Amino acid sequence: MNNTRTRPAPALHTTRGRGRWRGYLYVLPALAVYLAFAVLPALHTAYLSFFDWDGVTLGEWVGLDNYREILLEDPVLRRSVLNALVLVAFFSLLPIAFGLAMTGLLARHRRPGMGAYRFLFMLPQVVPLVAVGVTWRWLYGDDGLVNQTFRAVGLDGVTRAWLGDFDAALVAVGLVGTWVLSGLCMMLFLSGVQKVDPSLYEAARLDGAGPVREFVSVTLPHLRGEVAVAMTVTLVAALASFDIVYVTTNGGPGEQTTVPGLLVYRLAFSDGRVGLAAALAVVLSCLILVLVYAVNRLSRPERAE
């Protein structure tokens, strides 16, 4: 007679619990890195924003005075936030509109040379932004290519020192951002088009839909997620812009192109007002979080009733 006892099978919930804890262990190293290099510095920055500190001597607790100065007292600080919001139109809205237009033209029919298109439009993403700023500073110069083009077509009255003009400097900087980010948006949308069933396009054409109707009814609804990603990335690029502005205008002329990222650098490393710089960084971060949250809420698919 066989007296061997068989072990009972482990409970299902026990197995699942072990698997869950094993999964948590796998992400602990990444979580530790994120906490050390992202969360803790952000919390330390928020802590410094309540002090009047020059970065060397002992700081003095001032409470919400730094935030009051940003939001109510200092016009330069408020102007920098408004400039960043203006740049949203050039860094975000225009690149997304251009990317959607190019996607509508290129996605309707498969054309030869798509690899060359992708390379040319993604080139600004490969080039360092400092090099981009130097290049466009030369293009916008008195004898740069932009003014030479206007003179060649007889529009001498339009030429100006674009980056030194009080009315045109912010627009000129914004157009640089449009050039940089349009290729990224187009690549995101072209990748999203690949998941669209070709039979939907065929059905739309059989129903007599033209290119515009086909794009609005078939292509655009399937790009909702990609548009949300592009909006998020470009919003952050617009509100946190520093490289292009620093290299092209350094915030000038006057304060016409000053943005929060540039002011944080000046306040912390040039003026010795680290507490005020930290407060401005916190305000900028909160503004980015609010706008990104709004974009994600609006981009969620509607639930079926």
C-alpha positions in Angstrom: 0.0 0.0 0.0 1.5 3.3 -1.1 1.6 5.7 1.9 3.2 8.6 0.0 1.3 11.8 0.6 0.8 14.3 -2.1 1.3 17.9 -1.3 -1.7 20.0 -1.7 -1.6 22.5 -4.6 -0.8 26.0 -3.4 -3.7 28.3 -3.1 -4.4 30.4 -6.2 -4.4 33.7 -4.2 -1.1 32.8 -2.7 0.5 32.2 -6.1 -0.9 35.5 -7.4 0.3 37.3 -4.3 3.8 36.0 -4.8 3.8 37.0 -8.4 2.6 40.5 -7.6 5.3 41.0 -5.0 7.9 39.7 -7.5 6.7 42.2 -10.0 7.1 45.0 -7.4 10.7 43.9 -6.8 11.5 44.2 -10.5 10.5 47.9 -10.6 12.2 48.9 -7.3 15.5 49.8 -8.9 13.8 52.1 -11.4 11.6 53.5 -8.7 14.7 54.2 -6.5 16.4 56.1 -9.4 13.2 58.1 -10.1 12.9 59.1 -6.5 16.5 60.0 -6.2 16.8 62.1 -9.4 13.3 63.4 -10.0 11.0 63.4 -6.9 13.5 64.4 -4.2 15.0 67.3 -6.3 11.5 68.5 -7.1 10.5 68.5 -3.4 13.8 70.2 -2.4 13.1 72.9 -5.0 9.6 73.4 -3.6 11.2 73.7 -0.1 13.7 76.3 -1.3 10.9 78.4 -2.8 9.9 79.5 0.7 13.3 81.0 1.5 15.2 84.1 0.5 18.5 82.5 -0.3 21.5 83.6 -2.4 22.9 80.0 -2.7 25.8 80.6 -0.3 24.8 82.1 3.0 22.1 80.9 5.4 18.6 81.4 3.9 15.8 83.3 5.5 12.2 82.0 5.7 9.9 84.2 3.8 6.9 82.0 3.3 4.8 82.8 0.3 6.6 86.1 -0.5 8.4 84.7 -3.5 5.1 83.5 -5.0 3.5 86.8 -4.3 6.3 88.6 -6.1 5.9 86.3 -9.1 2.1 86.5 -9.4 1.4 90.0 -8.2 4.4 92.3 -8.0 7.1 91.8 -10.6 5.9 92.6 -14.1 9.0 90.9 -15.7 8.1 87.6 -14.1 4.5 87.8 -15.2 5.6 88.8 -18.7 7.8 85.7 -18.9 4.8 83.5 -18.2 2.7 85.3 -20.8 5.5 84.9 -23.4 5.7 81.2 -22.7 1.9 80.9 -23.3 2.3 82.8 -26.6 5.0 80.3 -27.6 2.5 77.5 -27.1 0.9 78.6 -30.4 4.2 78.3 -32.3 5.7 75.3 -30.5 2.5 73.3 -30.2 -0.6 74.4 -32.2 1.2 75.2 -35.5 3.4 72.0 -35.5 0.4 69.8 -34.8 -1.6 71.6 -37.6 1.3 71.2 -40.0 1.8 67.6 -39.0 -1.8 66.8 -39.6 -1.8 68.5 -43.0 1.3 66.6 -44.1 -0.1 63.4 -42.8 -3.3 63.9 -44.8 -1.3 64.5 -48.0 1.1 61.6 -47.5 -1.2 59.0 -46.0 -3.9 58.9 -48.7 -1.6 57.2 -51.2 1.7 55.4 -50.6 4.3 57.4 -52.4 8.0 56.5 -53.2 10.7 58.3 -51.2 8.8 58.2 -47.8 12.1 57.4 -46.1 13.6 60.6 -47.5 10.6 62.6 -46.2 11.0 61.1 -42.8 14.7 61.9 -42.7 14.3 65.5 -43.7 11.4 66.3 -41.3 13.1 64.5 -38.4 16.5 66.3 -39.0 15.7 69.2 -36.6 15.2 66.6 -33.8 18.7 65.2 -34.4 20.5 68.6 -34.5 21.3 70.0 -31.0 19.1 73.0 -30.2 22.1 75.2 -29.6 23.2 74.6 -33.2 19.6 75.3 -34.3 19.6 78.6 -32.4 23.0 79.6 -33.9 21.8 78.8 -37.4 18.6 80.7 -37.2 20.3 83.7 -35.6 22.4 83.9 -38.8 19.3 83.3 -41.0 17.5 86.2 -39.2 20.5 88.6 -39.4 20.5 91.8 -41.4 22.3 90.0 -44.3 20.8 86.6 -43.5 18.8 84.4 -45.9 15.4 85.6 -44.7 16.1 89.3 -45.5 17.9 88.3 -48.7 14.8 86.4 -49.8 12.6 89.4 -49.2 14.9 91.7 -51.1 15.0 89.3 -54.0 11.2 89.4 -54.4 11.1 93.2 -54.0 9.9 93.4 -50.4 12.7 95.5 -49.1 10.3 97.3 -46.7 9.6 94.1 -44.8 13.3 93.4 -44.0 14.4 94.1 -40.5 16.6 92.8 -37.7 14.1 90.1 -36.8 15.6 89.1 -33.5 16.2 92.7 -32.4 12.7 94.0 -33.4 10.4 94.6 -30.4 7.3 93.5 -32.4 8.8 90.6 -34.3 11.3 89.0 -32.0 8.9 86.7 -30.1 7.3 85.6 -33.4 10.7 84.9 -35.0 11.7 82.7 -32.0 8.4 81.0 -32.1 8.8 80.1 -35.8 12.1 78.4 -34.9 10.2 76.2 -32.5 7.6 75.5 -35.2 10.4 74.3 -37.6 11.9 72.1 -34.9 8.7 70.3 -33.7 6.7 70.0 -36.9 8.7 67.0 -38.0 8.2 65.2 -34.7 4.4 65.7 -34.9 4.3 64.5 -38.5 6.2 61.4 -37.6 3.9 60.6 -34.7 0.9 61.0 -37.0 2.3 59.0 -39.8 3.0 56.2 -37.4 -0.5 56.4 -36.1 -2.0 56.1 -39.6 -0.3 52.7 -40.1 -2.9 51.2 -37.7 -5.9 52.4 -39.8 -7.6 49.6 -41.7 -7.1 50.4 -45.5 -10.6 49.1 -46.1 -12.0 52.1 -44.3 -10.3 54.4 -46.9 -11.7 52.2 -49.7 -15.2 52.4 -48.2 -15.0 56.2 -47.8 -13.9 56.5 -51.5 -16.8 54.3 -52.6 -19.1 56.6 -50.7 -17.7 59.5 -52.7 -15.6 61.1 -50.0 -13.0 63.5 -51.2 -9.5 63.9 -49.6 -10.7 66.4 -46.9 -13.8 64.4 -46.0 -11.7 61.2 -45.9 -9.2 62.7 -43.6 -11.8 64.2 -41.2 -13.9 61.0 -41.1 -11.3 58.3 -41.2 -7.8 59.5 -40.5 -8.4 62.1 -37.7 -10.5 59.9 -35.4 -7.8 57.2 -35.4 -5.1 59.8 -34.5 -6.7 60.9 -31.2 -4.0 59.3 -29.0 -1.1 60.5 -31.2 -2.5 64.1 -31.1 -2.6 63.9 -27.3 1.0 62.7 -27.2 2.1 65.4 -29.6 0.2 68.1 -27.6 1.8 66.9 -24.4 5.3 66.9 -25.7 5.0 70.2 -27.5 3.3 71.9 -24.6 6.2 71.0 -22.3 8.7 72.1 -25.0 6.9 75.5 -25.2 6.6 76.2 -21.5 10.0 74.9 -20.6 11.9 76.4 -23.5 15.4 77.7 -22.8 18.0 76.6 -25.4 16.6 78.4 -28.4 15.7 81.6 -26.6 19.0 81.8 -24.8 21.1 81.3 -28.0 19.0 83.5 -30.3 17.9 86.5 -28.2 18.9 85.8 -24.5 15.5 87.3 -23.7 15.8 90.5 -25.6 15.2 93.0 -27.0 14.3 94.3 -23.6 12.2 91.5 -22.1 10.2 90.7 -25.2 11.3 87.1 -25.5 12.1 86.4 -21.8 10.6 83.0 -20.8 10.4 81.4 -17.3 13.2 78.9 -18.1 15.6 81.7 -18.9 14.5 83.7 -15.9 15.1 80.7 -13.6 18.6 80.5 -14.9 19.3 84.2 -14.5 17.8 84.4 -11.0 19.6 81.4 -9.7 23.1 81.7 -11.3 23.4 85.5 -12.1 21.3 87.4 -9.5 21.8 85.0 -6.5 18.0 84.8 -5.8 17.8 81.0 -5.6 14.5 81.1 -3.6 12.7 83.2 -6.2 14.1 81.0 -9.0 12.8 77.9 -7.2 9.4 79.5 -6.8 9.2 80.4 -10.5 10.2 76.8 -11.3 7.4 75.5 -9.1 4.9 77.9 -10.8 6.0 76.8 -14.2 5.8 73.1 -13.2 2.3 73.5 -11.9 1.2 75.3 -15.1 2.6 72.5 -17.2 0.9 69.8 -15.0 -2.5 71.6 -15.3 -2.3 72.0 -19.1 -1.0 68.4 -19.6 -3.8 67.1 -17.3 -6.4 69.1 -19.3 -5.0 67.7 -22.6 -5.2 64.1 -21.3 -8.7 64.6 -20.0 -9.9 66.0 -23.3 -8.2 63.2 -25.3 -9.8 60.4 -23.5 -12.3 58.4 -25.6 -15.9 58.9 -24.6 -17.4 56.0 -22.7 -20.3 54.3 -24.2 -23.5 54.9 -22.3 
